[in-house]
Amino acid sequence: MSVKILDGALFAEMLKSGAVNLRNNVRIVNELNVFPIPDGDTGENMARTVEGGAAAVTAGAKDISAAAAEAAHGMLLSARGNSGVILSQFFEGVRIGFSGKSVACVGDIKAAFSAGVEKAYSAVVAPTEGTILTVMRESCAAAEKTDNGAELKTYFTVLLDEMYASLDRTPELLPVLKESGVIDSGGAGLVYITEGMLRALTGGGVLPYADGAETAATVAADGADDFDENSDMKFGYCTELTVQLTNVKTDVKEYDVQTLIDYLNSMGGESIVAFKTGTRIKLHVHTFEPNKVIEYCLKVGELIAVKVENMSVQHTEAVVRNRFERRVEKKEKRKYACVAVADGAGIIEQFLSLGADYVVDGKQTMNPSAQDFISAFDEVDAQVVFVFPNNSNIIMTANQAAELYGKSEIVVINSKTLAEGYAALSMLDYSSDDTATIKAAFDTAVAEVETGLVTYSVRDCNIGGKNIKKGDWLGFAGKRLLSYSDDIYETSCRLLDGIDKTDRSIIIAVRGKEHADEALAARIGEYVAVKYPDMEFYEFDGGQDVYSFIFVVE
């Protein structure tokens, strides 16, 4: 079948097929982790991002401009992790390229995809070659040679062939990939998306889900097993709907989505996001009564998609309690507030006690989306919101959310670890009443702390000429491997030896969920007392995943 024109309906089908293909292969992408630690999440982040875009496109859309706009908006809100943000920015560029067009030929697609590459690169402060960016750029450049009047199949085949070749070259461009014996995970995710898109284009339709593959909407929330008949429903439900307006129930053309927003506000809904795209409404609200939201929407149309999640399951008791009390005590908009990302009940409790107003659940293998941040910004309701991402893979998402949010000034602090966030929050002081002064104090605290991380290797590998065996304990300071052995105590002590302690007087050991009990922390504390008698040592149960110990050295 010869297809030379891309309309909105075909674009939607291709995008959905691409999302399914990535979901079917998400574990492979996750395992392409440069560092051999159990935190591979690139595949999951990209899958959730593209799934958000595919779900946002109105079924049966004919206009390529409208379909691309809906997909881009969905991805911008769903974006997670660096690769997810870059992917969403690529499709935002595609939206710009397709703007005003009802259909697109190969010439239009070439221009739109080139705009996507430019937009993706502009979103990264210091673009690194040998990543998803390179795969995007080189494949789109190769496909530029396709004749403007060619079949779409020809263009996407050339595009995909060059993606394969470019992906294979990534280890030659990025030494850390070559050293670890892997290709770039973000680039691999892009390849799987494009494979699925081409499959739909060539008559294969939308790919089916593989056995065992689950969409993001059906993945059980972490902690679900902890919610039972004795649990107290303290927070409510995160409710998301896609509603097809129908003329049988309302005047579709004249329907004003503000009417829905007013209703959600009147029933005490929070973190409300609602917008009309074509003849559909997409909404997000936190409420104790999702049934009333559904009943109201059924008065104006039919339900296309429904997702209701129990937020008492999604969040730790500390976060739920903090947010619930704020709803009860809602006051006029204050000047400053603080949003932090954290993983682990103990760390969350510490962040709240230090002054964080809202803690976003930021598990190492389940990064928050831009929408999660936007909901947090709504919740704290301040003129200026300071944000602590506390993970290098979350900073871009936080910045994207800040750009999308227009109700407050959002100031993202460049905290790349939980230790940096902890140190910065320890310096929380709004007394100057000056945003620049407060930010400068946070920045200084982040710069002055050193972070030590202890975890284990999930595979045999070579890092910096060191032969690592699967199961070995690894001690990192940032991305630098400072120690390794088959013993966690020895690895932890050697790590602390290697961290620069000049002008630093405190070591805080944050214990993780596994392999780090009080007895082991006490042994490490005894080592510090003997070897570094001028340094104070503290420890507490953080409950974080992945890292058995996080050391805060300040």
Sequence and secondary structure as in RCSB ss.txt:
>XXXX:A:sequence
MSVKILDGALFAEMLKSGAVNLRNNVRIVNELNVFPIPDGDTGENMARTVEGGAAAVTAGAKDISAAAAEAAHGM
LLSARGNSGVILSQFFEGVRIGFSGKSVACVGDIKAAFSAGVEKAYSAVVAPTEGTILTVMRESCAAAEKTDNGA
ELKTYFTVLLDEMYASLDRTPELLPVLKESGVIDSGGAGLVYITEGMLRALTGGGVLPYADGAETAATVAADGAD
DFDENSDMKFGYCTELTVQLTNVKTDVKEYDVQTLIDYLNSMGGESIVAFKTGTRIKLHVHTFEPNKVIEYCLKV
GELIAVKVENMSVQHTEAVVRNRFERRVEKKEKRKYACVAVADGAGIIEQFLSLGADYVVDGKQTMNPSAQDFIS
AFDEVDAQVVFVFPNNSNIIMTANQAAELYGKSEIVVINSKTLAEGYAALSMLDYSSDDTATIKAAFDTAVAEVE
TGLVTYSVRDCNIGGKNIKKGDWLGFAGKRLLSYSDDIYETSCRLLDGIDKTDRSIIIAVRGKEHADEALAARIG
EYVAVKYPDMEFYEFDGGQDVYSFIFVVE
>XXXX:A:secstr
     B HHHHHHHHHHHHHHHHHTHHHHHH  SS SS   HHHHHHHHHHHHHHHS TT   HHHHHHHHHHHH
HHH BHHHHHHHHHHHHHHHHHHTT SSB HHHHHHHHHHHHHHHHHT SS  TTSHHHHHHHHHHHHTTS TTS
 HHHHHHHHHHHHHHHHHHHHHH HHHHHHT   HHHHHHHHHHHHHHHIIIII S    TT   GGGS  TTGG
G  TT    S EEEEEEEEE TTTS TTT  HHHHHHHHHHTT EEEEEEEETTEEEEEEEES HHHHHHHHHTT
EEEEEEEEEEHHHHS HHHHHHHHHHHHT  S EEEEEEEEE SHHHHHHHHHHT SEEEE BTTB  BHHHHHH
HHHHH EEEEEEE  STTTHHHHHHHHHH  SSEEEE    SHHHHHHHHHT   TT  HHHHHHHHHHHHHH E
EEEEEE SS EEETTEEE TT EEEEETTEEEEEES HHHHHHHHHHHS  TT  EEEEEEESSS  HHHHHHHH
HHHHHH TTSEEEEEEEEESS SEEEEE 
